[in-house]
Amino acid sequence: MRILGISASRRKWGNSECSTRMILSSAAAHGAETEFHRLDEFDLQHCTGCLRCVYKGRCPLDDDLYALLDLCEGADALVLAAPVYFLCMNSTLVALMDRLLTTDALPVGGGERRAVTVNLLGKREWRGVGRSYLNMTAWLLGFGVGQCLDVVAEGPGDVLMHGVNCERLEKTGAALAAGTELPVARDPGLCPGCMSDFFRIEPPVIVCPVCGYRGDLGAYVERGVFEDAGSKPRIGREWLKWHIDDWLRPSATRYMKRRREVLRRMRDLKNASAHA
């Protein structure tokens, strides 16, 4: 069992790194081979929206993205931790997620490999939407999210001061190494895909705005349970491949038909802006 741990925080030995290392240390004590990286060790440039990864099968930016993806391809399990700074996951992980359309160039995986994600919060009431996007990132990297831990820790390294947090992280590492059931059960009121706890109401259903799962509105209101109401969730590489083939590549054909007119209008706007 080879477990890859990634901390998406830019702070060395902050709560994200400490949480990741605790899980890995526990897993190693139970026989797993572990490897740790900080995400900011990798040169990850910002997506420019050129969509060459869609049309040509590979991102043209010359950086460490494919080295990171190769690490993920070689792992049996993933531990991915990121902090919520202001209602969403931090910018380092956003930069990676924006680039993951390029996973279409890699073998499609069904998410059989497990991931544990750790969502670091300073205040639970301000948790925002970081958890959903953190889990979506793990899915796009080719791992099925077996567990997402919300961990409340205020200052840097504060996670080490709470015995409950440490116990949960250590038990998770042991279970991940052993391939047994992860110790924290999923909340039945969460989206079954990205584990979101916020939904759009479209009677008679509720809809997860991140991964598209549809749940029965009545069941959610009456019993607080998310019951699937015929979903086609947008999680994992299979969905991503369908999305690229069904919509993104045809959109390129549509764009090329009007590209000449788009460029003409762009020149007109540039000229007008220069004289404004």
C-alpha atoms as one frame of an Amber mdcrd trajectory, in Angstrom:
protein
   0.000   0.000   0.000   1.557   3.272  -1.146  -0.098   6.386   0.297   0.611
   9.845  -1.082   0.045  12.789   1.244  -0.304  16.355  -0.047  -0.698  19.506
   2.015  -2.129  22.376  -0.028  -1.269  25.047   2.536   1.636  27.392   1.867
   2.518  27.341   5.565   5.151  24.779   6.532   4.112  22.726   9.546   0.734
  24.418   9.684  -2.474  22.565  10.467  -2.774  21.059   6.968   0.732  19.646
   7.040   0.466  18.409  10.623  -2.832  16.672   9.862  -1.443  15.016   6.747
   1.701  13.873   8.522  -0.267  12.414  11.440  -2.327  10.281   9.054   0.783
   9.188   7.161   2.736   8.389  10.345  -0.096   6.220  11.610  -0.382   4.499
   8.221   3.381   3.859   8.148   3.203   2.344  11.634   0.673  -0.121  10.195
   2.843  -1.167   7.266   2.074   1.360   4.520   4.677   3.043   2.342   4.089
   6.802   2.595   5.281   9.893   0.773   4.621  13.526   1.697   4.666  16.668
  -0.447   3.687  20.275  -0.034   1.718  21.455  -3.047   3.716  24.671  -3.285
   6.878  22.613  -3.894   5.549  22.190  -7.425   5.683  24.917 -10.029   2.000
  25.169 -10.975   1.222  28.028 -13.301  -2.248  29.513 -13.540  -4.649  28.228
 -16.167  -5.035  30.661 -19.085  -8.266  29.149 -20.417  -6.730  28.316 -23.801
  -8.342  24.814 -23.733  -5.447  23.223 -25.635  -5.615  20.422 -23.058  -9.069
  19.685 -24.476  -8.320  20.098 -28.161  -4.762  18.702 -28.254  -4.773  16.395
 -25.227  -2.092  18.132 -23.178  -1.631  21.421 -21.344   0.975  23.627 -23.089
   2.251  25.260 -19.880   5.780  24.140 -19.032   5.607  23.416 -15.319   5.332
  20.566 -12.814   1.691  19.604 -13.386   2.440  16.301 -15.092   5.091  15.390
 -12.526   2.439  15.820  -9.839  -0.092  13.781 -11.797   2.475  11.005 -12.262
   2.911  10.878  -8.478  -0.841  10.498  -8.091  -0.980   7.788 -10.737   1.572
   5.753  -8.809  -0.257   5.938  -5.472  -2.736   3.439  -4.048  -4.359   6.051
  -1.789  -4.294   9.803  -1.277  -4.404  12.092   1.735  -5.200  15.645   0.657
  -5.466  18.485   3.170  -6.250  22.160   2.631  -7.262  25.101   4.799 -10.349
  27.268   4.456  -9.152  30.853   4.727 -12.238  32.736   3.592 -15.212  30.448
   2.931 -13.452  28.430   0.206 -10.365  26.306  -0.293  -7.117  28.255  -0.524
  -5.682  29.656  -3.741  -2.948  27.009  -4.073  -5.514  24.250  -4.458  -7.723
  26.399  -6.684  -4.779  26.802  -9.070  -4.432  23.014  -9.279  -8.141  22.363
  -9.713  -8.333  24.878 -12.570  -5.721  22.844 -14.433  -7.356  19.434 -14.067
  -9.235  19.430 -17.350  -5.938  18.084 -18.604  -6.592  14.793 -16.803  -8.400
  13.799 -20.003  -4.929  13.000 -21.339  -4.408  10.356 -18.624  -5.950   6.891
 -18.184  -9.523   7.080 -16.940  -9.882   5.708 -13.416 -13.090   4.706 -11.719
 -12.222   6.068  -8.309 -11.514   2.628  -6.817  -8.445   4.029  -5.071  -9.410
   5.726  -1.840  -8.767   9.271  -0.720  -9.036  10.888   2.673  -9.451  14.650
   2.558  -8.909  16.958   5.522 -10.746  20.270   5.539  -9.065  22.599   8.055
 -11.342  25.194   9.635 -10.730  28.015  12.068 -14.434  28.288  12.883 -17.053
  25.708  11.920 -19.756  28.322  11.329 -17.507  29.860   8.628 -16.753  26.581
   6.867 -18.127  27.880   3.553 -17.750  25.582   0.535 -14.139  24.424   0.836
 -15.037  20.800   1.572 -16.891  20.278  -1.703 -14.112  21.595  -3.913 -11.441
  19.763  -1.931 -13.294  16.500  -2.555 -13.864  17.337  -6.218 -10.108  17.833
  -6.611  -9.433  14.377  -5.174 -11.983  12.870  -7.588 -10.352  14.566 -10.565
  -6.974  13.215  -9.464  -8.446   9.716  -9.792  -9.399   8.813  -6.226 -12.774
   8.064  -4.689 -13.261  10.053  -1.498 -13.832   7.550   1.285 -13.824  10.138
   4.022 -13.648  13.886   4.501 -12.623  15.105   7.943 -13.636  18.598   9.024
 -10.988  19.577  11.562 -11.316  22.771  13.605  -7.954  24.286  14.543  -7.476
  28.016  14.980  -3.779  28.929  15.045  -0.887  27.300  13.131  -0.260  23.831
  14.566  -3.274  24.095  16.865  -4.515  20.744  15.561  -1.873  19.098  17.763
  -3.456  20.564  20.893  -6.748  18.694  20.546  -6.706  15.027  21.496  -9.936
  14.282  19.616  -8.451  15.596  16.375  -5.251  13.604  16.813  -7.164  10.418
  17.598  -9.373  10.770  14.522  -6.385  11.388  12.264  -4.383   8.479  13.660
  -7.321   6.050  13.395  -7.873   7.182   9.822  -4.250   6.452   8.911  -4.443
   2.984  10.415  -7.667   2.150   8.572  -6.337   3.528   5.288  -3.214   1.359
   5.551  -5.222  -1.738   6.420  -7.807  -1.195   3.691 -10.585  -1.477   6.268
 -13.663   0.672   6.704 -12.707   4.234   7.530 -13.611   5.123  11.130 -15.962
   8.067  10.526 -19.321   7.310   8.887 -20.740   9.630   6.263 -23.478  11.996
   7.347 -26.697  10.882   5.539 -27.660  14.539   5.110 -24.638  15.340   2.947
 -24.369  15.140  -0.821 -23.218  11.561  -1.561 -20.691  12.845  -4.095 -18.707
  15.820  -2.825 -20.160  15.740   0.725 -21.545  19.232   0.353 -24.009  20.536
   2.923 -25.412  23.340   0.779 -27.984  22.818  -1.975 -30.052  24.609  -4.580
 -33.806  24.119  -4.143 -35.552  23.158  -7.389 -38.837  21.548  -6.237 -39.379
  18.613  -6.010 -35.607  18.151  -5.624 -32.540  19.704  -4.075 -29.432  19.927
  -6.254 -25.789  19.999  -5.227 -24.348  22.963  -7.167 -20.852  21.444  -7.200
 -21.266  17.841  -8.367 -24.882  17.882  -9.554 -26.375  15.193  -7.330 -30.152
  15.496  -7.066 -31.946  14.623  -3.834 -35.598  14.314  -2.835 -36.650  17.630
  -1.272 -39.329  16.050   0.923 -36.934  13.527   2.449 -34.427  16.246   3.178
 -36.967  18.558   4.827 -38.742  15.843   6.823 -35.832  13.623   7.865 -32.660
  15.518   6.987 -31.605  12.711   4.641 -30.258  13.123   1.123 -32.088  10.506
  -0.972 -30.881  10.241  -4.554 -33.536  11.375  -7.035 -32.048  10.165 -10.296
 -28.657  11.851 -10.500 -26.000  12.110 -13.173 -23.215  13.455 -10.969 -20.248
  15.315 -12.384 -17.525  13.579 -10.392 -14.513  11.570 -11.469 -12.659  11.144
 -14.703 -15.405   9.217 -16.477 -17.671  12.219 -16.162 -14.854  14.565 -17.142
 -14.163  12.570 -20.310 -17.875  12.649 -21.196 -18.013  16.402 -20.545 -15.032
  17.023 -22.807 -16.299  14.807 -25.633 -19.940  15.894 -25.396 -19.580  19.634
 -24.887 -16.088  21.113 -24.811 -14.768  19.690 -28.088 -17.980  20.503 -30.013
 -17.780  24.030 -28.574 -14.422  24.417 -30.327 -16.070  23.684 -33.659 -18.763
  26.246 -32.941 -16.163  28.822 -31.949 -14.016  28.327 -35.060 -17.040  29.044
 -37.269 -17.362  32.519 -35.766 -13.718  33.151 -34.870 -13.150  35.664 -37.674
 -16.073  37.774 -36.485 -14.960  37.482 -32.853 -11.492  38.779 -33.751 -12.978
  41.651 -35.749 -15.129  42.731 -32.830 -12.161  42.390 -30.496 -10.107  44.744
 -32.702 -12.960  47.233 -32.674 -13.116  47.098 -28.878  -9.334  47.557 -28.579
  -9.456  50.581 -30.854 -12.356  52.082 -28.936 -10.603  51.455 -25.635  -7.397
  53.094 -26.834  -9.291  56.323 -27.534 -11.527  56.273 -24.458
